[in-house]
Amino acid sequence: MKYFKNDRYFSNNLKNFLYFVAYSVFIITIFFLFALNISKTSNLTSNNYSLEDDSFDVGSFNKNTISLELKATEFINNLFSDRNDAFLTGYIKDLSKFYNLTHTNSTYSFNNELKRIAYLRDWAIERGVIFTSITSNVTIKNLKDNGDTITFKADENCEFNYVYYDDNTENTFNVNLIHILSLNKLDNSFEIEKDYYLDFLNNTSNNYAYNLNGGNLEFSKSFNKNFTLVNEFNIGDILSYKKFNFVDHKGVVCGYDSKNYPLINSTTINSNNIPFDLGWKEKNIYKE
């Protein structure tokens, strides 16, 4: 067979032509897909899916979660309000309605509140202190709907106001508490499954004995006219709070209340102007 230079020329032109066709098909396909997507977007617009339309919904899950959070916030606010009233009056019957006392975890959480109330009231009366008001502001975070239950974290800022028997000057301190809560869903409300948290009273109140008389929490102590402070602290002193010979946390003496009772600030337990021995036995408090 004879070979001609024109055959090579024809072969190269054929390859170039095939490349051109393939490239053209590729470009046409890209434009076709782009036009198709534009067409779909136009259809969505023509069907009135507009951001300004009240019927537009990015998902009912978010709305349901917000609604559930509002209901949970209302429940927790009512719970803390009744608990704070129980601090002031000792009447705890209304508090039990928030718990299921046939369940272990719920009963534990309820008893923990009774111990805290009993301890705080006994601490106050022994020192001649009268709490005039206790208020809580709550923020709910990380709410999760588990079907029959919901779980979330509640940040509680609790403000305590008090006076002395013979002094009407009002004193105030604040404590921030972080609760880990689980609520059982009821028909129109909730009940506490568990409420776990650490706070400034836990060290003493955990094993605190309390007396119940019907729906009332009785005082275990009486006013001690001879109550005196063993230690004298100055502003700026650093106090160590020890448990089992280990330092649990530290506080700084920041001032005195109207009766010259030392007050501390502590970032560890997130408290401001709190009486230095509230929640602790004085023998476990050391000045550095």
C-alpha positions as CSV (number, residue, x, y, z in Angstrom):
1,M,0.0,0.0,0.0
2,K,1.2,3.4,-0.8
3,Y,1.3,6.1,1.8
4,F,0.5,9.7,0.9
5,K,1.1,12.9,2.9
6,N,-2.5,13.9,2.4
7,D,-3.6,10.8,4.4
8,R,-1.8,12.2,7.5
9,Y,-3.4,15.6,6.9
10,F,-6.9,14.0,6.7
11,S,-6.3,12.0,9.9
12,N,-5.3,15.1,11.9
13,N,-8.3,17.1,10.6
14,L,-10.6,14.2,11.6
15,K,-9.3,14.2,15.1
16,N,-9.7,17.9,15.4
17,F,-13.2,17.7,14.1
18,L,-14.1,15.0,16.7
19,Y,-12.6,17.0,19.5
20,F,-14.6,20.1,18.4
21,V,-17.9,18.1,18.3
22,A,-17.3,16.6,21.8
23,Y,-16.4,20.0,23.2
24,S,-19.5,21.6,21.6
25,V,-21.7,18.8,23.1
26,F,-20.2,19.4,26.5
27,I,-20.8,23.2,26.3
28,I,-24.4,22.7,25.1
29,T,-25.1,20.3,28.0
30,I,-23.8,22.8,30.5
31,F,-26.0,25.5,29.2
32,F,-29.0,23.2,29.1
33,L,-28.6,22.2,32.8
34,F,-28.2,25.8,33.8
35,A,-31.3,26.8,31.9
36,L,-33.2,23.9,33.5
37,N,-32.3,25.1,37.0
38,I,-33.3,28.7,36.2
39,S,-36.6,27.3,35.0
40,K,-37.2,25.5,38.3
41,T,-36.3,28.6,40.3
42,S,-38.9,30.6,38.2
43,N,-41.5,28.0,39.0
44,L,-40.9,28.3,42.7
45,T,-41.3,32.0,42.5
46,S,-44.5,31.7,40.5
47,N,-45.9,29.4,43.2
48,N,-45.6,32.3,45.7
49,Y,-42.9,30.9,47.8
50,S,-41.7,34.3,48.9
51,L,-40.0,35.4,52.1
52,E,-42.6,38.0,52.5
53,D,-45.4,35.5,52.4
54,D,-46.7,34.6,55.9
55,S,-47.2,31.0,54.8
56,F,-43.5,30.5,54.2
57,D,-42.1,28.1,56.7
58,V,-38.5,27.0,57.1
59,G,-39.5,24.1,59.3
60,S,-42.1,23.4,61.9
61,F,-39.4,21.8,64.2
62,N,-38.0,25.1,65.2
63,K,-41.4,26.5,66.0
64,N,-42.3,23.5,68.0
65,T,-39.0,23.7,69.9
66,I,-39.6,27.4,70.7
67,S,-43.1,26.7,71.9
68,L,-41.9,23.9,74.1
69,E,-39.1,26.1,75.5
70,L,-41.7,28.8,76.4
71,K,-43.8,26.2,78.2
72,A,-40.8,24.8,80.0
73,T,-39.7,28.3,81.0
74,E,-43.1,29.0,82.5
75,F,-43.1,25.7,84.4
76,I,-39.6,26.4,85.8
77,N,-40.4,29.9,86.8
78,N,-43.4,28.7,88.7
79,L,-41.4,26.0,90.4
80,F,-38.6,28.4,91.5
81,S,-41.2,31.0,92.6
82,D,-42.9,28.5,94.9
83,R,-39.5,27.2,96.1
84,N,-38.4,30.7,97.0
85,D,-41.7,31.3,98.8
86,A,-41.0,28.1,100.8
87,F,-37.6,29.6,101.8
88,L,-39.5,32.5,103.3
89,T,-42.5,30.8,104.9
90,G,-41.4,27.2,105.4
91,Y,-44.7,26.0,103.8
92,I,-43.6,23.3,101.3
93,K,-46.9,21.6,100.4
94,D,-47.3,23.6,97.2
95,L,-43.8,22.6,96.2
96,S,-44.5,18.9,96.1
97,K,-46.9,19.3,93.1
98,F,-44.0,19.8,90.8
99,Y,-42.5,16.4,91.5
100,N,-43.5,12.7,91.1
101,L,-42.9,11.4,94.6
102,T,-43.3,7.8,93.5
103,H,-40.1,8.0,91.4
104,T,-36.7,7.8,93.0
105,N,-34.9,10.6,91.0
106,S,-37.8,13.0,91.4
107,T,-38.1,12.3,95.2
108,Y,-34.3,12.9,95.5
109,S,-34.6,16.3,93.9
110,F,-37.6,17.2,96.1
111,N,-35.8,16.2,99.3
112,N,-32.7,18.1,98.2
113,E,-34.9,21.3,98.0
114,L,-36.3,20.6,101.5
115,K,-32.8,20.3,102.9
116,R,-31.7,23.5,101.3
117,I,-34.7,25.4,102.6
118,A,-34.3,24.0,106.1
119,Y,-30.6,24.8,106.3
120,L,-31.0,28.3,104.9
121,R,-33.8,29.2,107.3
122,D,-31.9,27.7,110.3
123,W,-28.8,29.6,109.4
124,A,-30.7,32.8,109.2
125,I,-32.7,32.5,112.4
126,E,-29.5,31.6,114.4
127,R,-27.9,34.8,113.3
128,G,-31.0,37.0,113.7
129,V,-31.5,37.3,109.9
130,I,-34.9,37.7,108.2
131,F,-35.0,37.1,104.5
132,T,-37.5,39.6,103.0
133,S,-37.5,38.4,99.4
134,I,-35.9,35.8,97.1
135,T,-36.2,36.1,93.4
136,S,-35.0,34.0,90.5
137,N,-34.3,34.9,86.8
138,V,-34.0,31.8,84.6
139,T,-32.6,31.2,81.1
140,I,-33.2,27.9,79.4
141,K,-30.5,26.5,77.1
142,N,-29.9,23.4,74.9
143,L,-33.5,22.1,75.1
144,K,-33.9,18.6,73.7
145,D,-37.3,16.9,73.0
146,N,-37.0,13.2,73.7
147,G,-40.6,12.3,73.1
148,D,-42.0,11.6,76.6
149,T,-39.4,13.8,78.3
150,I,-37.5,17.0,77.6
151,T,-34.0,17.8,78.9
152,F,-32.2,21.1,79.1
153,K,-29.9,23.3,81.1
154,A,-31.3,26.2,83.2
155,D,-29.1,29.1,84.3
156,E,-30.7,30.6,87.4
157,N,-29.6,33.9,88.9
158,C,-31.0,34.0,92.4
159,E,-31.1,37.3,94.5
160,F,-31.5,37.1,98.3
161,N,-32.6,40.2,100.3
162,Y,-32.4,40.2,104.1
163,V,-32.5,42.4,107.2
164,Y,-31.6,41.8,110.8
165,Y,-34.1,41.7,113.7
166,D,-32.9,45.0,115.1
167,D,-31.8,46.6,111.9
168,N,-34.0,47.4,108.9
169,T,-31.1,48.0,106.5
170,E,-31.6,45.8,103.5
171,N,-28.7,43.6,102.4
172,T,-28.4,41.7,99.1
173,F,-26.4,38.9,97.7
174,N,-26.6,37.0,94.4
175,V,-25.8,33.4,93.4
176,N,-25.8,31.8,89.9
177,L,-26.9,28.2,89.7
178,I,-26.7,25.9,86.7
179,H,-29.4,23.2,86.7
180,I,-29.4,20.0,84.6
181,L,-33.1,19.1,84.3
182,S,-35.2,16.4,82.9
183,L,-39.0,16.9,82.8
184,N,-41.7,14.4,82.1
185,K,-44.4,15.6,79.8
186,L,-48.0,15.6,81.1
187,D,-51.2,16.6,79.3
188,N,-50.9,20.3,79.8
189,S,-47.7,20.7,81.9
190,F,-44.7,18.8,83.2
191,E,-43.3,17.2,86.3
192,I,-39.7,17.1,87.5
193,E,-38.0,13.8,86.7
194,K,-34.6,15.1,88.0
195,D,-33.0,18.4,88.8
196,Y,-29.3,18.2,89.5
197,Y,-27.1,21.1,90.4
198,L,-24.3,22.2,92.7
199,D,-24.5,25.4,94.7
200,F,-23.2,27.2,97.7
201,L,-25.5,25.3,100.1
202,N,-24.7,21.8,99.0
203,N,-21.7,21.2,101.3
204,T,-23.8,21.6,104.4
205,S,-27.3,20.9,103.3
206,N,-26.7,17.5,101.7
207,N,-26.9,15.7,105.1
208,Y,-29.0,18.3,106.8
209,A,-31.8,17.0,109.0
210,Y,-35.2,18.7,108.7
211,N,-38.5,18.5,110.6
212,L,-41.8,18.2,108.8
213,N,-45.1,19.1,110.4
214,G,-47.8,18.5,107.8
215,G,-47.1,20.9,105.0
216,N,-44.7,23.0,107.1
217,L,-41.0,22.8,107.5
218,E,-40.2,23.5,111.2
219,F,-37.2,25.5,112.4
220,S,-34.5,23.3,114.0
221,K,-32.7,26.2,115.6
222,S,-33.5,29.4,117.4
223,F,-32.1,32.9,117.6
224,N,-28.6,32.8,119.2
225,K,-28.1,36.2,120.9
226,N,-24.5,35.2,121.8
227,F,-23.6,34.3,118.2
228,T,-20.1,35.6,117.4
229,L,-17.6,35.2,114.7
230,V,-14.5,33.2,115.6
231,N,-12.5,34.8,112.8
232,E,-12.1,38.4,111.9
233,F,-11.5,39.1,108.2
234,N,-10.4,42.2,106.3
235,I,-11.4,43.3,102.8
236,G,-9.1,41.6,100.3
237,D,-8.4,38.5,102.5
238,I,-8.5,35.2,100.6
239,L,-10.4,32.5,102.2
240,S,-10.0,28.8,101.5
241,Y,-13.0,26.4,101.9
242,K,-11.8,22.9,102.6
243,K,-13.6,19.6,102.3
244,F,-11.8,16.4,103.4
245,N,-8.5,18.4,103.7
246,F,-8.8,19.5,100.1
247,V,-9.6,23.1,99.0
248,D,-13.0,23.0,97.4
249,H,-13.0,26.7,96.3
250,K,-11.7,30.1,97.4
251,G,-13.3,33.4,98.0
252,V,-12.2,37.0,98.5
253,V,-13.6,39.2,101.3
254,C,-15.3,42.0,99.4
255,G,-17.0,43.9,102.2
256,Y,-19.4,43.7,105.1
257,D,-23.2,43.8,105.5
258,S,-25.1,46.2,107.8
259,K,-24.0,44.2,110.9
260,N,-20.4,44.0,109.8
261,Y,-20.8,40.3,108.7
262,P,-18.0,39.5,106.2
263,L,-19.1,39.0,102.6
264,I,-17.2,37.3,99.9
265,N,-17.1,37.0,96.1
266,S,-16.2,33.7,94.5
267,T,-16.0,32.9,90.8
268,T,-15.8,29.2,91.6
269,I,-19.4,29.1,93.0
270,N,-20.4,32.2,91.0
271,S,-21.6,34.3,93.9
272,N,-21.5,38.0,94.8
273,N,-21.6,39.6,98.3
274,I,-22.5,36.3,99.9
275,P,-22.1,35.9,103.7
276,F,-18.8,34.2,104.1
277,D,-20.0,31.0,106.1
278,L,-23.3,30.4,104.3
279,G,-23.2,26.8,103.3
280,W,-20.1,26.0,105.3
281,K,-19.1,25.2,108.8
282,E,-16.7,27.8,110.1
283,K,-14.1,25.2,111.1
284,N,-13.6,24.4,107.4
285,I,-12.9,28.0,106.4
286,Y,-9.2,29.2,106.5
287,K,-7.6,32.6,105.8
288,E,-4.6,32.3,103.6
